[in-house]
């Protein structure tokens, strides 16, 4: 990863692999999510895996990137089965109280192309 960043002339101080994305988010962060204007009838007992993952991602961003100048994240394309309010709530819980965030549309594939 470091050599790839160097090829793109991207300055970095450390490359840290973040683990723990599959851990359950804290009760406080879940409560913050539930305080957002969601559809009625949503509580902690009926949050799906994707929602819990987005809440946990927000926690990890706060832990590891709160001092960054810019955070770049690829986000999944909204699926038709996900209500717009829920999708926007995911974005909100991931980006609240953080430095500027660049949200890039992703398709589940990371691609960087370098021509020498």
Secondary structure, DSSP 8 states (H G I E B T S, - for coil): -HHHHHHTT---S-------TTS---HHHHHHHHTSS--TT--GGG--HHHHHHHHHHHHHHHHHTT-S-EEEEEE---TTS-HHHHHHHHHHHHTTSS-EEEEEE-S--------
